[in-house]
Amino acid sequence: MGTWAYIKLWAADDLVRDNEGYDVRKLAPGLLLFGSDGADTAFGFDFRSQPPEVVTLPFIGLKVDEIEVRDSTFTAFLERLGES
């Protein structure tokens, strides 16, 4: 998972519903997903670390063993996207 051509951030009002719908609590405990690349990559916060880190992982199956840390803060994540 590297550079993305498309990123869809979920609306704050939809976060709980979408995370429940994707069964994140069961498949990826400690994560809160907040978007995707529209294909196979999910974006989320990893609350297992303090402070929570921004991570990516495969959307299909939410394979936590394939989590990649992207940034230490959401602001840094967005700034890095702006540099791409």
N, CA, C and O atoms as a DFTB+ gen file, in Angstrom:
336 C
 N C O
     1  1       0.847      -1.170       0.000
     2  2       0.000       0.000       0.000
     3  2       0.894       1.234       0.000
     4  3       1.673       1.459       0.926
     5  1       0.767       1.997      -1.019
     6  2       1.643       3.139      -1.135
     7  2       0.903       4.430      -1.350
     8  3       0.227       4.931      -0.451
     9  1       1.035       4.978      -2.567
    10  2       0.406       6.241      -2.903
    11  2      -0.992       5.978      -3.430
    12  3      -1.233       4.991      -4.125
    13  1      -1.909       6.870      -3.090
    14  2      -3.295       6.682      -3.493
    15  2      -3.701       7.792      -4.442
    16  3      -3.315       8.948      -4.269
    17  1      -4.482       7.429      -5.446
    18  2      -4.989       8.415      -6.387
    19  2      -6.303       9.001      -5.898
    20  3      -6.739      10.052      -6.367
    21  1      -6.936       8.305      -4.942
    22  2      -8.255       8.707      -4.489
    23  2      -8.379       8.382      -3.005
    24  3      -8.006       7.293      -2.567
    25  1      -8.899       9.321      -2.243
    26  2      -9.156       9.080      -0.830
    27  2     -10.536       9.622      -0.496
    28  3     -10.855      10.778      -0.774
    29  1     -11.349       8.758       0.109
    30  2     -12.679       9.173       0.548
    31  2     -12.698       9.135       2.070
    32  3     -12.597       8.073       2.683
    33  1     -12.830      10.316       2.664
    34  2     -12.970      10.408       4.110
    35  2     -14.450      10.318       4.439
    36  3     -15.269      11.001       3.825
    37  1     -14.793       9.478       5.403
    38  2     -16.189       9.290       5.772
    39  2     -16.673      10.473       6.597
    40  3     -15.905      11.060       7.360
    41  1     -17.918      10.815       6.447
    42  2     -18.538      11.885       7.238
    43  2     -18.561      11.480       8.703
    44  3     -18.785      10.315       9.029
    45  1     -18.331      12.434       9.574
    46  2     -18.318      12.159      11.016
    47  2     -19.610      11.485      11.454
    48  3     -19.588      10.604      12.314
    49  1     -20.721      11.884      10.880
    50  2     -22.014      11.301      11.240
    51  2     -22.125       9.826      10.869
    52  3     -22.968       9.111      11.412
    53  1     -21.277       9.365       9.945
    54  2     -21.347       7.989       9.461
    55  2     -20.322       7.058      10.106
    56  3     -20.384       5.847       9.895
    57  1     -19.383       7.590      10.883
    58  2     -18.290       6.770      11.409
    59  2     -18.760       5.568      12.219
    60  3     -18.306       4.449      11.982
    61  1     -19.648       5.782      13.156
    62  2     -20.107       4.674      13.997
    63  2     -20.820       3.630      13.145
    64  3     -20.531       2.436      13.235
    65  1     -21.744       4.087      12.325
    66  2     -22.505       3.156      11.478
    67  2     -21.591       2.361      10.549
    68  3     -21.729       1.143      10.429
    69  1     -20.653       3.053       9.889
    70  2     -19.769       2.367       8.945
    71  2     -18.845       1.384       9.649
    72  3     -18.618       0.285       9.145
    73  1     -18.310       1.760      10.803
    74  2     -17.437       0.842      11.538
    75  2     -18.218      -0.374      12.032
    76  3     -17.695      -1.489      12.021
    77  1     -19.448      -0.173      12.460
    78  2     -20.282      -1.312      12.856
    79  2     -20.610      -2.179      11.648
    80  3     -20.590      -3.406      11.738
    81  1     -20.912      -1.545      10.521
    82  2     -21.254      -2.279       9.306
    83  2     -20.118      -3.144       8.789
    84  3     -20.353      -4.222       8.244
    85  1     -18.896      -2.678       8.956
    86  2     -17.724      -3.449       8.522
    87  2     -17.202      -4.356       9.631
    88  3     -16.172      -5.009       9.461
    89  1     -17.898      -4.404      10.760
    90  2     -17.551      -5.275      11.886
    91  2     -16.119      -5.033      12.382
    92  3     -15.399      -5.970      12.729
    93  1     -15.727      -3.757      12.408
    94  2     -14.358      -3.388      12.782
    95  2     -14.034      -3.820      14.206
    96  3     -12.930      -4.299      14.466
    97  1     -14.963      -3.661      15.121
    98  2     -14.698      -4.016      16.522
    99  2     -14.271      -5.476      16.652
   100  3     -13.413      -5.801      17.473
   101  1     -14.862      -6.351      15.852
   102  2     -14.529      -7.780      15.905
   103  2     -13.278      -8.105      15.087
   104  3     -12.390      -8.815      15.560
   105  1     -13.210      -7.583      13.860
   106  2     -12.122      -7.947      12.951
   107  2     -10.828      -7.183      13.202
   108  3      -9.740      -7.699      12.946
   109  1     -10.944      -5.960      13.702
   110  2      -9.758      -5.115      13.915
   111  2      -9.917      -4.331      15.216
   112  3     -10.011      -3.104      15.191
   113  1      -9.949      -5.037      16.361
   114  2     -10.168      -4.358      17.639
   115  2      -9.127      -3.274      17.894
   116  3      -7.936      -3.456      17.640
   117  1      -9.605      -2.148      18.400
   118  2      -8.713      -1.027      18.694
   119  2      -8.593      -0.031      17.563
   120  3      -7.981       1.025      17.725
   121  1      -9.178      -0.358      16.409
   122  2      -9.126       0.558      15.271
   123  2     -10.464       1.261      15.084
   124  3     -11.518       0.732      15.437
   125  1     -10.398       2.448      14.528
   126  2     -11.572       3.205      14.101
   127  2     -11.282       3.645      12.675
   128  3     -10.426       4.499      12.446
   129  1     -11.986       3.068      11.728
   130  2     -11.779       3.436      10.329
   131  2     -12.442       4.767      10.041
   132  3     -13.499       5.083      10.587
   133  1     -11.795       5.555       9.158
   134  2     -12.358       6.857       8.799
   135  2     -12.412       7.088       7.307
   136  3     -12.790       8.176       6.872
   137  1     -12.045       6.094       6.500
   138  2     -12.122       6.266       5.065
   139  2     -11.459       5.141       4.305
   140  3     -11.021       4.145       4.880
   141  1     -11.395       5.325       2.981
   142  2     -10.769       4.319       2.120
   143  2     -10.248       4.977       0.854
   144  3     -10.468       6.163       0.609
   145  1      -9.554       4.179       0.062
   146  2      -9.081       4.666      -1.236
   147  2     -10.082       4.335      -2.340
   148  3      -9.786       4.480      -3.526
   149  1     -11.270       3.887      -1.932
   150  2     -12.288       3.514      -2.902
   151  2     -12.079       2.128      -3.477
   152  3     -12.848       1.678      -4.327
   153  1     -11.043       1.453      -3.016
   154  2     -10.745       0.101      -3.507
   155  2     -10.421      -0.806      -2.332
   156  3     -11.307      -1.150      -1.550
   157  1      -9.151      -1.200      -2.201
   158  2      -8.799      -2.230      -1.227
   159  2      -8.070      -1.735       0.021
   160  3      -7.636      -2.551       0.834
   161  1      -7.925      -0.433       0.191
   162  2      -7.202       0.094       1.351
   163  2      -8.127       0.892       2.258
   164  3      -8.850       1.781       1.807
   165  1      -8.089       0.557       3.549
   166  2      -8.851       1.292       4.558
   167  2      -7.901       2.199       5.328
   168  3      -6.735       1.858       5.530
   169  1      -8.400       3.352       5.756
   170  2      -7.649       4.292       6.580
   171  2      -8.286       4.322       7.956
   172  3      -9.511       4.309       8.075
   173  1      -7.470       4.361       8.988
   174  2      -8.038       4.378      10.318
   175  2      -7.092       4.915      11.368
   176  3      -5.926       5.206      11.103
   177  1      -7.629       5.037      12.567
   178  2      -6.844       5.389      13.748
   179  2      -6.619       4.101      14.534
   180  3      -7.545       3.313      14.727
   181  1      -5.391       3.892      14.982
   182  2      -5.053       2.723      15.787
   183  2      -4.958       3.163      17.241
   184  3      -3.944       3.722      17.659
   185  1      -6.000       2.914      18.003
   186  2      -6.050       3.318      19.399
   187  2      -5.316       2.347      20.315
   188  3      -5.330       2.522      21.534
   189  1      -4.676       1.329      19.751
   190  2      -3.860       0.438      20.571
   191  2      -2.545       1.107      20.941
   192  3      -1.860       0.673      21.867
   193  1      -2.197       2.159      20.220
   194  2      -0.999       2.939      20.548
   195  2      -1.433       4.284      21.106
   196  3      -2.512       4.779      20.782
   197  1      -0.607       4.860      21.928
   198  2      -0.914       6.169      22.517
   199  2       0.230       7.123      22.255
   200  3       1.360       6.849      22.658
   201  1      -0.030       8.226      21.595
   202  2      -1.320       8.617      21.035
   203  2      -1.672       7.742      19.824
   204  3      -0.790       7.113      19.240
   205  1      -2.941       7.701      19.452
   206  2      -3.359       6.873      18.313
   207  2      -2.631       7.294      17.035
   208  3      -2.435       8.482      16.779
   209  1      -2.237       6.300      16.242
   210  2      -1.557       6.563      14.973
   211  2      -2.536       6.396      13.816
   212  3      -3.542       5.696      13.937
   213  1      -2.232       7.041      12.702
   214  2      -3.004       6.866      11.473
   215  2      -2.392       5.689      10.727
   216  3      -1.184       5.644      10.493
   217  1      -3.246       4.735      10.355
   218  2      -2.766       3.507       9.724
   219  2      -3.571       3.190       8.466
   220  3      -4.658       3.723       8.245
   221  1      -3.005       2.311       7.659
   222  2      -3.729       1.716       6.537
   223  2      -3.700       0.211       6.738
   224  3      -2.812      -0.335       7.392
   225  1      -4.703      -0.447       6.155
   226  2      -4.753      -1.902       6.178
   227  2      -5.670      -2.352       5.058
   228  3      -6.472      -1.563       4.559
   229  1      -5.562      -3.621       4.654
   230  2      -6.437      -4.110       3.596
   231  2      -7.902      -4.033       4.026
   232  3      -8.263      -4.481       5.114
   233  1      -8.734      -3.463       3.165
   234  2     -10.146      -3.317       3.468
   235  2     -10.820      -4.692       3.548
   236  3     -11.618      -4.946       4.450
   237  1     -10.500      -5.556       2.617
   238  2     -11.107      -6.885       2.594
   239  2     -10.470      -7.719       3.702
   240  3      -9.269      -7.989       3.681
   241  1     -11.276      -8.115       4.650
   242  2     -10.789      -8.939       5.751
   243  2     -10.190      -8.153       6.904
   244  3      -9.960      -8.716       7.974
   245  1      -9.929      -6.854       6.709
   246  2      -9.318      -6.010       7.747
   247  2      -8.171      -6.743       8.440
   248  3      -8.200      -6.964       9.651
   249  1      -7.175      -7.110       7.663
   250  2      -6.051      -7.912       8.148
   251  2      -5.125      -7.075       9.024
   252  3      -4.267      -6.349       8.521
   253  1      -5.306      -7.184      10.344
   254  2      -4.529      -6.361      11.270
   255  2      -3.048      -6.696      11.241
   256  3      -2.227      -5.868      11.636
   257  1      -2.682      -7.896      10.780
   258  2      -1.266      -8.228      10.675
   259  2      -0.601      -7.509       9.500
   260  3       0.617      -7.583       9.335
   261  1      -1.397      -6.814       8.686
   262  2      -0.857      -6.059       7.554
   263  2      -1.014      -4.543       7.738
   264  3      -0.932      -3.784       6.772
   265  1      -1.238      -4.111       8.977
   266  2      -1.345      -2.680       9.267
   267  2      -0.021      -1.989       8.973
   268  3       1.053      -2.493       9.300
   269  1      -0.128      -0.828       8.350
   270  2       1.043       0.022       8.114
   271  2       0.780       1.375       8.744
   272  3      -0.231       2.017       8.461
   273  1       1.696       1.805       9.603
   274  2       1.585       3.128      10.212
   275  2       1.926       4.160       9.154
   276  3       2.963       4.068       8.497
   277  1       1.043       5.152       8.989
   278  2       1.256       6.213       8.004
   279  2       1.742       7.498       8.641
   280  3       2.628       8.157       8.096
   281  1       1.187       7.868       9.772
   282  2       1.600       9.103      10.452
   283  2       1.222       9.025      11.915
   284  3       0.385       8.218      12.320
   285  1       1.858       9.884      12.701
   286  2       1.588       9.899      14.135
   287  2       0.366      10.747      14.482
   288  3      -0.182      10.630      15.578
   289  1      -0.068      11.611      13.538
   290  2      -1.261      12.427      13.773
   291  2      -2.064      12.538      12.478
   292  3      -1.540      12.338      11.382
   293  1      -3.343      12.859      12.630
   294  2      -4.205      13.049      11.470
   295  2      -3.759      14.272      10.666
   296  3      -3.813      14.273       9.436
   297  1      -3.323      15.306      11.374
   298  2      -2.843      16.519      10.691
   299  2      -1.640      16.194       9.818
   300  3      -1.577      16.624       8.666
   301  1      -0.689      15.442      10.351
   302  2       0.490      15.054       9.570
   303  2       0.088      14.210       8.366
   304  3       0.660      14.351       7.285
   305  1      -0.888      13.338       8.553
   306  2      -1.394      12.508       7.462
   307  2      -1.946      13.376       6.341
   308  3      -1.626      13.163       5.171
   309  1      -2.778      14.358       6.694
   310  2      -3.352      15.246       5.690
   311  2      -2.284      16.108       5.014
   312  3      -2.353      16.347       3.808
   313  1      -1.312      16.570       5.775
   314  2      -0.235      17.375       5.185
   315  2       0.565      16.554       4.191
   316  3       0.934      17.057       3.130
   317  1       0.840      15.296       4.518
   318  2       1.581      14.414       3.604
   319  2       0.789      14.186       2.319
   320  3       1.364      14.134       1.232
   321  1      -0.540      14.050       2.446
   322  2      -1.377      13.893       1.257
   323  2      -1.272      15.110       0.356
   324  3      -1.246      14.989      -0.868
   325  1      -1.214      16.281       0.969
   326  2      -1.109      17.511       0.193
   327  2       0.210      17.646      -0.552
   328  3       0.300      18.389      -1.529
   329  1       1.233      16.932      -0.097
   330  2       2.538      16.976      -0.737
   331  2       2.625      16.045      -1.932
   332  3       3.510      16.188      -2.776
   333  1       1.693      15.077      -2.007
   334  2       1.742      14.073      -3.093
   335  2       1.403      14.657      -4.424
   336  3       1.401      13.945      -5.428
